[in-house]
Amino acid sequence: MAGDKAKEAGTEDGLDLHDDLARAARQLRRIGEDLHVATDVMRVLVPAQPAAPPKQATGLPPTPAPAGSITSRAR
């Protein structure tokens, strides 16, 4: 948009601005494509590992929620 307006203005600076914005847009698209591919490559390189179950102290009962908390009212 801004580049088109600058181009319409017909000034030398406006033409440079239009070209600069078009070049920047191409670079951003290229970077976006590179990042998209990079995430796919990382997924292949790092195998998915199952989530470990939460650790709980053995022999101790779970800690009750404090009185007045959201979880204690839901019970």
PyMOL Python script that loads the backbone (N, CA, C, O; Angstrom):
from pymol import cmd

cmd.read_pdbstr("""\
ATOM      1  N   MET A   1       0.815  -1.181   0.000  1.00  0.00           N
ATOM      2  CA  MET A   1       0.000   0.000   0.000  1.00  0.00           C
ATOM      3  C   MET A   1       0.868   1.258   0.000  1.00  0.00           C
ATOM      4  O   MET A   1       0.756   2.114  -0.878  1.00  0.00           O
ATOM      5  N   ALA A   2       1.734   1.344   1.006  1.00  0.00           N
ATOM      6  CA  ALA A   2       2.567   2.547   1.099  1.00  0.00           C
ATOM      7  C   ALA A   2       3.482   2.643  -0.112  1.00  0.00           C
ATOM      8  O   ALA A   2       3.747   3.734  -0.619  1.00  0.00           O
ATOM      9  N   GLY A   3       3.960   1.492  -0.572  1.00  0.00           N
ATOM     10  CA  GLY A   3       4.816   1.494  -1.747  1.00  0.00           C
ATOM     11  C   GLY A   3       4.081   1.949  -2.986  1.00  0.00           C
ATOM     12  O   GLY A   3       4.641   2.678  -3.806  1.00  0.00           O
ATOM     13  N   ASP A   4       2.831   1.530  -3.139  1.00  0.00           N
ATOM     14  CA  ASP A   4       2.034   1.964  -4.288  1.00  0.00           C
ATOM     15  C   ASP A   4       1.777   3.466  -4.235  1.00  0.00           C
ATOM     16  O   ASP A   4       1.836   4.147  -5.258  1.00  0.00           O
ATOM     17  N   LYS A   5       1.492   3.978  -3.045  1.00  0.00           N
ATOM     18  CA  LYS A   5       1.270   5.421  -2.894  1.00  0.00           C
ATOM     19  C   LYS A   5       2.530   6.195  -3.251  1.00  0.00           C
ATOM     20  O   LYS A   5       2.471   7.242  -3.897  1.00  0.00           O
ATOM     21  N   ALA A   6       3.676   5.662  -2.818  1.00  0.00           N
ATOM     22  CA  ALA A   6       4.939   6.329  -3.121  1.00  0.00           C
ATOM     23  C   ALA A   6       5.199   6.302  -4.619  1.00  0.00           C
ATOM     24  O   ALA A   6       5.696   7.273  -5.190  1.00  0.00           O
ATOM     25  N   LYS A   7       4.861   5.187  -5.249  1.00  0.00           N
ATOM     26  CA  LYS A   7       5.075   5.075  -6.691  1.00  0.00           C
ATOM     27  C   LYS A   7       4.180   6.067  -7.440  1.00  0.00           C
ATOM     28  O   LYS A   7       4.602   6.670  -8.426  1.00  0.00           O
ATOM     29  N   GLU A   8       2.936   6.229  -6.959  1.00  0.00           N
ATOM     30  CA  GLU A   8       1.998   7.161  -7.586  1.00  0.00           C
ATOM     31  C   GLU A   8       2.471   8.608  -7.453  1.00  0.00           C
ATOM     32  O   GLU A   8       2.183   9.444  -8.310  1.00  0.00           O
ATOM     33  N   ALA A   9       3.196   8.895  -6.380  1.00  0.00           N
ATOM     34  CA  ALA A   9       3.644  10.266  -6.136  1.00  0.00           C
ATOM     35  C   ALA A   9       4.616  10.720  -7.222  1.00  0.00           C
ATOM     36  O   ALA A   9       4.713  11.911  -7.518  1.00  0.00           O
ATOM     37  N   GLY A  10       5.324   9.778  -7.805  1.00  0.00           N
ATOM     38  CA  GLY A  10       6.206  10.105  -8.916  1.00  0.00           C
ATOM     39  C   GLY A  10       7.512  10.762  -8.522  1.00  0.00           C
ATOM     40  O   GLY A  10       8.252  11.220  -9.393  1.00  0.00           O
ATOM     41  N   THR A  11       7.811  10.822  -7.262  1.00  0.00           N
ATOM     42  CA  THR A  11       9.082  11.412  -6.842  1.00  0.00           C
ATOM     43  C   THR A  11      10.160  10.339  -6.862  1.00  0.00           C
ATOM     44  O   THR A  11       9.871   9.145  -6.777  1.00  0.00           O
ATOM     45  N   GLU A  12      11.390  10.778  -6.975  1.00  0.00           N
ATOM     46  CA  GLU A  12      12.513   9.838  -7.001  1.00  0.00           C
ATOM     47  C   GLU A  12      12.578   9.040  -5.697  1.00  0.00           C
ATOM     48  O   GLU A  12      12.806   7.830  -5.709  1.00  0.00           O
ATOM     49  N   ASP A  13      12.375   9.731  -4.577  1.00  0.00           N
ATOM     50  CA  ASP A  13      12.385   9.041  -3.295  1.00  0.00           C
ATOM     51  C   ASP A  13      11.243   8.032  -3.216  1.00  0.00           C
ATOM     52  O   ASP A  13      11.401   6.960  -2.632  1.00  0.00           O
ATOM     53  N   GLY A  14      10.118   8.363  -3.787  1.00  0.00           N
ATOM     54  CA  GLY A  14       8.979   7.461  -3.770  1.00  0.00           C
ATOM     55  C   GLY A  14       9.263   6.189  -4.528  1.00  0.00           C
ATOM     56  O   GLY A  14       8.853   5.111  -4.098  1.00  0.00           O
ATOM     57  N   LEU A  15       9.958   6.288  -5.649  1.00  0.00           N
ATOM     58  CA  LEU A  15      10.299   5.091  -6.414  1.00  0.00           C
ATOM     59  C   LEU A  15      11.268   4.219  -5.634  1.00  0.00           C
ATOM     60  O   LEU A  15      11.152   2.994  -5.643  1.00  0.00           O
ATOM     61  N   ASP A  16      12.211   4.840  -4.965  1.00  0.00           N
ATOM     62  CA  ASP A  16      13.140   4.068  -4.141  1.00  0.00           C
ATOM     63  C   ASP A  16      12.403   3.384  -3.004  1.00  0.00           C
ATOM     64  O   ASP A  16      12.682   2.230  -2.677  1.00  0.00           O
ATOM     65  N   LEU A  17      11.472   4.091  -2.408  1.00  0.00           N
ATOM     66  CA  LEU A  17      10.695   3.519  -1.310  1.00  0.00           C
ATOM     67  C   LEU A  17       9.898   2.317  -1.794  1.00  0.00           C
ATOM     68  O   LEU A  17       9.847   1.291  -1.116  1.00  0.00           O
ATOM     69  N   HIS A  18       9.284   2.437  -2.950  1.00  0.00           N
ATOM     70  CA  HIS A  18       8.510   1.331  -3.501  1.00  0.00           C
ATOM     71  C   HIS A  18       9.403   0.110  -3.712  1.00  0.00           C
ATOM     72  O   HIS A  18       9.036  -1.003  -3.334  1.00  0.00           O
ATOM     73  N   ASP A  19      10.559   0.315  -4.307  1.00  0.00           N
ATOM     74  CA  ASP A  19      11.492  -0.788  -4.542  1.00  0.00           C
ATOM     75  C   ASP A  19      11.995  -1.376  -3.227  1.00  0.00           C
ATOM     76  O   ASP A  19      12.120  -2.593  -3.091  1.00  0.00           O
ATOM     77  N   ASP A  20      12.283  -0.502  -2.261  1.00  0.00           N
ATOM     78  CA  ASP A  20      12.754  -0.987  -0.960  1.00  0.00           C
ATOM     79  C   ASP A  20      11.699  -1.830  -0.264  1.00  0.00           C
ATOM     80  O   ASP A  20      12.012  -2.874   0.309  1.00  0.00           O
ATOM     81  N   LEU A  21      10.449  -1.381  -0.311  1.00  0.00           N
ATOM     82  CA  LEU A  21       9.368  -2.139   0.325  1.00  0.00           C
ATOM     83  C   LEU A  21       9.113  -3.459  -0.404  1.00  0.00           C
ATOM     84  O   LEU A  21       8.839  -4.473   0.238  1.00  0.00           O
ATOM     85  N   ALA A  22       9.197  -3.458  -1.710  1.00  0.00           N
ATOM     86  CA  ALA A  22       9.011  -4.701  -2.469  1.00  0.00           C
ATOM     87  C   ALA A  22      10.127  -5.685  -2.146  1.00  0.00           C
ATOM     88  O   ALA A  22       9.878  -6.880  -1.988  1.00  0.00           O
ATOM     89  N   ARG A  23      11.350  -5.189  -2.049  1.00  0.00           N
ATOM     90  CA  ARG A  23      12.491  -6.046  -1.711  1.00  0.00           C
ATOM     91  C   ARG A  23      12.335  -6.606  -0.299  1.00  0.00           C
ATOM     92  O   ARG A  23      12.599  -7.785  -0.063  1.00  0.00           O
ATOM     93  N   ALA A  24      11.909  -5.766   0.631  1.00  0.00           N
ATOM     94  CA  ALA A  24      11.714  -6.206   2.010  1.00  0.00           C
ATOM     95  C   ALA A  24      10.618  -7.271   2.083  1.00  0.00           C
ATOM     96  O   ALA A  24      10.748  -8.237   2.835  1.00  0.00           O
ATOM     97  N   ALA A  25       9.554  -7.107   1.319  1.00  0.00           N
ATOM     98  CA  ALA A  25       8.467  -8.091   1.303  1.00  0.00           C
ATOM     99  C   ALA A  25       8.970  -9.433   0.781  1.00  0.00           C
ATOM    100  O   ALA A  25       8.610 -10.482   1.316  1.00  0.00           O
ATOM    101  N   ARG A  26       9.800  -9.404  -0.262  1.00  0.00           N
ATOM    102  CA  ARG A  26      10.371 -10.655  -0.785  1.00  0.00           C
ATOM    103  C   ARG A  26      11.250 -11.326   0.256  1.00  0.00           C
ATOM    104  O   ARG A  26      11.198 -12.543   0.435  1.00  0.00           O
ATOM    105  N   GLN A  27      12.052 -10.530   0.940  1.00  0.00           N
ATOM    106  CA  GLN A  27      12.928 -11.092   1.962  1.00  0.00           C
ATOM    107  C   GLN A  27      12.132 -11.700   3.108  1.00  0.00           C
ATOM    108  O   GLN A  27      12.483 -12.765   3.616  1.00  0.00           O
ATOM    109  N   LEU A  28      11.069 -11.033   3.514  1.00  0.00           N
ATOM    110  CA  LEU A  28      10.238 -11.575   4.591  1.00  0.00           C
ATOM    111  C   LEU A  28       9.573 -12.887   4.182  1.00  0.00           C
ATOM    112  O   LEU A  28       9.494 -13.821   4.980  1.00  0.00           O
ATOM    113  N   ARG A  29       9.097 -12.956   2.945  1.00  0.00           N
ATOM    114  CA  ARG A  29       8.500 -14.205   2.461  1.00  0.00           C
ATOM    115  C   ARG A  29       9.539 -15.324   2.456  1.00  0.00           C
ATOM    116  O   ARG A  29       9.249 -16.451   2.858  1.00  0.00           O
ATOM    117  N   ARG A  30      10.737 -15.010   2.003  1.00  0.00           N
ATOM    118  CA  ARG A  30      11.814 -15.998   1.952  1.00  0.00           C
ATOM    119  C   ARG A  30      12.177 -16.477   3.358  1.00  0.00           C
ATOM    120  O   ARG A  30      12.379 -17.671   3.579  1.00  0.00           O
ATOM    121  N   ILE A  31      12.257 -15.554   4.294  1.00  0.00           N
ATOM    122  CA  ILE A  31      12.570 -15.921   5.680  1.00  0.00           C
ATOM    123  C   ILE A  31      11.459 -16.791   6.255  1.00  0.00           C
ATOM    124  O   ILE A  31      11.733 -17.773   6.946  1.00  0.00           O
ATOM    125  N   GLY A  32      10.210 -16.439   5.975  1.00  0.00           N
ATOM    126  CA  GLY A  32       9.090 -17.243   6.442  1.00  0.00           C
ATOM    127  C   GLY A  32       9.134 -18.658   5.908  1.00  0.00           C
ATOM    128  O   GLY A  32       8.863 -19.609   6.641  1.00  0.00           O
ATOM    129  N   GLU A  33       9.473 -18.807   4.634  1.00  0.00           N
ATOM    130  CA  GLU A  33       9.595 -20.138   4.041  1.00  0.00           C
ATOM    131  C   GLU A  33      10.737 -20.909   4.691  1.00  0.00           C
ATOM    132  O   GLU A  33      10.602 -22.100   4.972  1.00  0.00           O
ATOM    133  N   ASP A  34      11.864 -20.235   4.931  1.00  0.00           N
ATOM    134  CA  ASP A  34      13.002 -20.890   5.575  1.00  0.00           C
ATOM    135  C   ASP A  34      12.634 -21.374   6.977  1.00  0.00           C
ATOM    136  O   ASP A  34      12.992 -22.485   7.366  1.00  0.00           O
ATOM    137  N   LEU A  35      11.921 -20.543   7.732  1.00  0.00           N
ATOM    138  CA  LEU A  35      11.523 -20.939   9.083  1.00  0.00           C
ATOM    139  C   LEU A  35      10.531 -22.093   9.059  1.00  0.00           C
ATOM    140  O   LEU A  35      10.575 -22.976   9.915  1.00  0.00           O
ATOM    141  N   HIS A  36       9.644 -22.082   8.082  1.00  0.00           N
ATOM    142  CA  HIS A  36       8.677 -23.176   7.962  1.00  0.00           C
ATOM    143  C   HIS A  36       9.404 -24.492   7.698  1.00  0.00           C
ATOM    144  O   HIS A  36       9.089 -25.513   8.308  1.00  0.00           O
ATOM    145  N   VAL A  37      10.360 -24.465   6.804  1.00  0.00           N
ATOM    146  CA  VAL A  37      11.135 -25.671   6.489  1.00  0.00           C
ATOM    147  C   VAL A  37      11.984 -26.074   7.694  1.00  0.00           C
ATOM    148  O   VAL A  37      12.127 -27.264   7.975  1.00  0.00           O
ATOM    149  N   ALA A  38      12.544 -25.104   8.404  1.00  0.00           N
ATOM    150  CA  ALA A  38      13.400 -25.399   9.557  1.00  0.00           C
ATOM    151  C   ALA A  38      12.632 -26.158  10.633  1.00  0.00           C
ATOM    152  O   ALA A  38      13.184 -27.069  11.250  1.00  0.00           O
ATOM    153  N   THR A  39      11.369 -25.804  10.871  1.00  0.00           N
ATOM    154  CA  THR A  39      10.599 -26.524  11.887  1.00  0.00           C
ATOM    155  C   THR A  39      10.370 -27.968  11.466  1.00  0.00           C
ATOM    156  O   THR A  39      10.413 -28.868  12.304  1.00  0.00           O
ATOM    157  N   ASP A  40      10.128 -28.201  10.183  1.00  0.00           N
ATOM    158  CA  ASP A  40       9.962 -29.568   9.701  1.00  0.00           C
ATOM    159  C   ASP A  40      11.250 -30.367   9.877  1.00  0.00           C
ATOM    160  O   ASP A  40      11.211 -31.529  10.280  1.00  0.00           O
ATOM    161  N   VAL A  41      12.381 -29.752   9.577  1.00  0.00           N
ATOM    162  CA  VAL A  41      13.672 -30.426   9.720  1.00  0.00           C
ATOM    163  C   VAL A  41      13.942 -30.751  11.187  1.00  0.00           C
ATOM    164  O   VAL A  41      14.421 -31.841  11.501  1.00  0.00           O
ATOM    165  N   MET A  42      13.641 -29.823  12.079  1.00  0.00           N
ATOM    166  CA  MET A  42      13.865 -30.058  13.508  1.00  0.00           C
ATOM    167  C   MET A  42      13.002 -31.210  14.017  1.00  0.00           C
ATOM    168  O   MET A  42      13.455 -32.004  14.842  1.00  0.00           O
ATOM    169  N   ARG A  43      11.775 -31.305  13.537  1.00  0.00           N
ATOM    170  CA  ARG A  43      10.907 -32.417  13.954  1.00  0.00           C
ATOM    171  C   ARG A  43      11.494 -33.756  13.533  1.00  0.00           C
ATOM    172  O   ARG A  43      11.379 -34.741  14.262  1.00  0.00           O
ATOM    173  N   VAL A  44      12.118 -33.799  12.372  1.00  0.00           N
ATOM    174  CA  VAL A  44      12.720 -35.038  11.896  1.00  0.00           C
ATOM    175  C   VAL A  44      13.966 -35.378  12.711  1.00  0.00           C
ATOM    176  O   VAL A  44      14.207 -36.544  13.023  1.00  0.00           O
ATOM    177  N   LEU A  45      14.750 -34.369  13.053  1.00  0.00           N
ATOM    178  CA  LEU A  45      15.998 -34.601  13.768  1.00  0.00           C
ATOM    179  C   LEU A  45      15.791 -34.988  15.231  1.00  0.00           C
ATOM    180  O   LEU A  45      16.573 -35.765  15.780  1.00  0.00           O
ATOM    181  N   VAL A  46      14.765 -34.463  15.856  1.00  0.00           N
ATOM    182  CA  VAL A  46      14.516 -34.734  17.269  1.00  0.00           C
ATOM    183  C   VAL A  46      13.307 -35.647  17.372  1.00  0.00           C
ATOM    184  O   VAL A  46      12.181 -35.207  17.139  1.00  0.00           O
ATOM    185  N   PRO A  47      13.520 -36.911  17.718  1.00  0.00           N
ATOM    186  CA  PRO A  47      12.381 -37.822  17.808  1.00  0.00           C
ATOM    187  C   PRO A  47      11.459 -37.435  18.960  1.00  0.00           C
ATOM    188  O   PRO A  47      11.905 -36.961  20.004  1.00  0.00           O
ATOM    189  N   ALA A  48      10.185 -37.645  18.748  1.00  0.00           N
ATOM    190  CA  ALA A  48       9.194 -37.318  19.777  1.00  0.00           C
ATOM    191  C   ALA A  48       9.372 -38.271  20.949  1.00  0.00           C
ATOM    192  O   ALA A  48       9.520 -39.478  20.761  1.00  0.00           O
ATOM    193  N   GLN A  49       9.356 -37.729  22.149  1.00  0.00           N
ATOM    194  CA  GLN A  49       9.487 -38.545  23.349  1.00  0.00           C
ATOM    195  C   GLN A  49       8.192 -38.459  24.131  1.00  0.00           C
ATOM    196  O   GLN A  49       7.589 -37.390  24.228  1.00  0.00           O
ATOM    197  N   PRO A  50       7.763 -39.582  24.691  1.00  0.00           N
ATOM    198  CA  PRO A  50       6.519 -39.532  25.467  1.00  0.00           C
ATOM    199  C   PRO A  50       6.708 -38.655  26.707  1.00  0.00           C
ATOM    200  O   PRO A  50       7.791 -38.599  27.289  1.00  0.00           O
ATOM    201  N   ALA A  51       5.661 -37.996  27.081  1.00  0.00           N
ATOM    202  CA  ALA A  51       5.713 -37.136  28.259  1.00  0.00           C
ATOM    203  C   ALA A  51       5.825 -37.999  29.505  1.00  0.00           C
ATOM    204  O   ALA A  51       5.106 -38.987  29.655  1.00  0.00           O
ATOM    205  N   ALA A  52       6.717 -37.623  30.383  1.00  0.00           N
ATOM    206  CA  ALA A  52       6.886 -38.362  31.637  1.00  0.00           C
ATOM    207  C   ALA A  52       5.723 -38.036  32.570  1.00  0.00           C
ATOM    208  O   ALA A  52       5.285 -36.888  32.642  1.00  0.00           O
ATOM    209  N   PRO A  53       5.221 -39.047  33.286  1.00  0.00           N
ATOM    210  CA  PRO A  53       4.141 -38.756  34.229  1.00  0.00           C
ATOM    211  C   PRO A  53       4.666 -37.866  35.349  1.00  0.00           C
ATOM    212  O   PRO A  53       5.851 -37.917  35.678  1.00  0.00           O
ATOM    213  N   PRO A  54       3.802 -37.059  35.933  1.00  0.00           N
ATOM    214  CA  PRO A  54       4.262 -36.182  37.009  1.00  0.00           C
ATOM    215  C   PRO A  54       4.756 -37.011  38.188  1.00  0.00           C
ATOM    216  O   PRO A  54       4.154 -38.025  38.540  1.00  0.00           O
ATOM    217  N   LYS A  55       5.841 -36.579  38.786  1.00  0.00           N
ATOM    218  CA  LYS A  55       6.415 -37.308  39.920  1.00  0.00           C
ATOM    219  C   LYS A  55       5.659 -36.932  41.191  1.00  0.00           C
ATOM    220  O   LYS A  55       5.335 -35.770  41.433  1.00  0.00           O
ATOM    221  N   GLN A  56       5.394 -37.957  41.987  1.00  0.00           N
ATOM    222  CA  GLN A  56       4.672 -37.729  43.230  1.00  0.00           C
ATOM    223  C   GLN A  56       5.476 -38.410  44.335  1.00  0.00           C
ATOM    224  O   GLN A  56       6.000 -39.509  44.157  1.00  0.00           O
ATOM    225  N   ALA A  57       5.558 -37.752  45.446  1.00  0.00           N
ATOM    226  CA  ALA A  57       6.290 -38.333  46.573  1.00  0.00           C
ATOM    227  C   ALA A  57       5.606 -39.621  46.989  1.00  0.00           C
ATOM    228  O   ALA A  57       4.381 -39.675  47.106  1.00  0.00           O
ATOM    229  N   THR A  58       6.397 -40.655  47.210  1.00  0.00           N
ATOM    230  CA  THR A  58       5.813 -41.943  47.585  1.00  0.00           C
ATOM    231  C   THR A  58       5.498 -41.948  49.071  1.00  0.00           C
ATOM    232  O   THR A  58       6.242 -41.386  49.875  1.00  0.00           O
ATOM    233  N   GLY A  59       4.407 -42.577  49.427  1.00  0.00           N
ATOM    234  CA  GLY A  59       4.021 -42.716  50.815  1.00  0.00           C
ATOM    235  C   GLY A  59       3.312 -41.500  51.395  1.00  0.00           C
ATOM    236  O   GLY A  59       2.878 -41.545  52.546  1.00  0.00           O
ATOM    237  N   LEU A  60       3.182 -40.430  50.647  1.00  0.00           N
ATOM    238  CA  LEU A  60       2.517 -39.237  51.157  1.00  0.00           C
ATOM    239  C   LEU A  60       1.213 -39.010  50.400  1.00  0.00           C
ATOM    240  O   LEU A  60       1.175 -39.155  49.178  1.00  0.00           O
ATOM    241  N   PRO A  61       0.141 -38.653  51.115  1.00  0.00           N
ATOM    242  CA  PRO A  61      -1.108 -38.359  50.396  1.00  0.00           C
ATOM    243  C   PRO A  61      -0.988 -37.030  49.665  1.00  0.00           C
ATOM    244  O   PRO A  61      -0.163 -36.195  50.038  1.00  0.00           O
ATOM    245  N   PRO A  62      -1.800 -36.818  48.625  1.00  0.00           N
ATOM    246  CA  PRO A  62      -1.745 -35.534  47.914  1.00  0.00           C
ATOM    247  C   PRO A  62      -2.094 -34.381  48.851  1.00  0.00           C
ATOM    248  O   PRO A  62      -2.910 -34.535  49.760  1.00  0.00           O
ATOM    249  N   THR A  63      -1.474 -33.229  48.625  1.00  0.00           N
ATOM    250  CA  THR A  63      -1.724 -32.042  49.439  1.00  0.00           C
ATOM    251  C   THR A  63      -3.098 -31.480  49.094  1.00  0.00           C
ATOM    252  O   THR A  63      -3.378 -31.223  47.923  1.00  0.00           O
ATOM    253  N   PRO A  64      -3.964 -31.285  50.094  1.00  0.00           N
ATOM    254  CA  PRO A  64      -5.302 -30.734  49.792  1.00  0.00           C
ATOM    255  C   PRO A  64      -5.202 -29.268  49.390  1.00  0.00           C
ATOM    256  O   PRO A  64      -4.268 -28.562  49.769  1.00  0.00           O
ATOM    257  N   ALA A  65      -6.182 -28.834  48.620  1.00  0.00           N
ATOM    258  CA  ALA A  65      -6.233 -27.434  48.201  1.00  0.00           C
ATOM    259  C   ALA A  65      -6.595 -26.571  49.392  1.00  0.00           C
ATOM    260  O   ALA A  65      -7.364 -27.003  50.250  1.00  0.00           O
ATOM    261  N   PRO A  66      -6.054 -25.347  49.468  1.00  0.00           N
ATOM    262  CA  PRO A  66      -6.398 -24.460  50.588  1.00  0.00           C
ATOM    263  C   PRO A  66      -7.893 -24.134  50.587  1.00  0.00           C
ATOM    264  O   PRO A  66      -8.533 -24.100  49.536  1.00  0.00           O
ATOM    265  N   ALA A  67      -8.429 -23.896  51.770  1.00  0.00           N
ATOM    266  CA  ALA A  67      -9.848 -23.561  51.902  1.00  0.00           C
ATOM    267  C   ALA A  67     -10.145 -22.283  51.135  1.00  0.00           C
ATOM    268  O   ALA A  67      -9.379 -21.322  51.200  1.00  0.00           O
ATOM    269  N   GLY A  68     -11.238 -22.270  50.420  1.00  0.00           N
ATOM    270  CA  GLY A  68     -11.639 -21.087  49.674  1.00  0.00           C
ATOM    271  C   GLY A  68     -11.049 -21.017  48.278  1.00  0.00           C
ATOM    272  O   GLY A  68     -11.338 -20.077  47.538  1.00  0.00           O
ATOM    273  N   SER A  69     -10.226 -21.992  47.901  1.00  0.00           N
ATOM    274  CA  SER A  69      -9.650 -21.953  46.553  1.00  0.00           C
ATOM    275  C   SER A  69     -10.689 -22.475  45.566  1.00  0.00           C
ATOM    276  O   SER A  69     -11.684 -23.088  45.952  1.00  0.00           O
ATOM    277  N   ILE A  70     -10.439 -22.225  44.306  1.00  0.00           N
ATOM    278  CA  ILE A  70     -11.373 -22.634  43.247  1.00  0.00           C
ATOM    279  C   ILE A  70     -11.547 -24.135  43.245  1.00  0.00           C
ATOM    280  O   ILE A  70     -12.666 -24.624  43.091  1.00  0.00           O
ATOM    281  N   THR A  71     -10.458 -24.884  43.415  1.00  0.00           N
ATOM    282  CA  THR A  71     -10.557 -26.336  43.348  1.00  0.00           C
ATOM    283  C   THR A  71     -11.331 -26.908  44.533  1.00  0.00           C
ATOM    284  O   THR A  71     -12.021 -27.917  44.386  1.00  0.00           O
ATOM    285  N   SER A  72     -11.226 -26.273  45.712  1.00  0.00           N
ATOM    286  CA  SER A  72     -11.962 -26.812  46.865  1.00  0.00           C
ATOM    287  C   SER A  72     -13.464 -26.539  46.741  1.00  0.00           C
ATOM    288  O   SER A  72     -14.262 -27.318  47.263  1.00  0.00           O
ATOM    289  N   ARG A  73     -13.876 -25.454  46.064  1.00  0.00           N
ATOM    290  CA  ARG A  73     -15.290 -25.158  45.868  1.00  0.00           C
ATOM    291  C   ARG A  73     -15.918 -26.056  44.810  1.00  0.00           C
ATOM    292  O   ARG A  73     -17.119 -26.319  44.855  1.00  0.00           O
ATOM    293  N   ALA A  74     -15.115 -26.529  43.854  1.00  0.00           N
ATOM    294  CA  ALA A  74     -15.649 -27.333  42.765  1.00  0.00           C
ATOM    295  C   ALA A  74     -16.003 -28.743  43.233  1.00  0.00           C
ATOM    296  O   ALA A  74     -16.726 -29.460  42.542  1.00  0.00           O
ATOM    297  N   ARG A  75     -15.508 -29.138  44.377  1.00  0.00           N
ATOM    298  CA  ARG A  75     -15.743 -30.521  44.865  1.00  0.00           C
ATOM    299  C   ARG A  75     -17.082 -30.710  45.452  1.00  0.00           C
ATOM    300  O   ARG A  75     -17.411 -31.810  45.896  1.00  0.00           O
TER     301      ARG A  75
END
""", "prot")
cmd.dss("prot")
cmd.show_as("cartoon", "prot")
cmd.util.cbc("prot")
cmd.orient("prot")
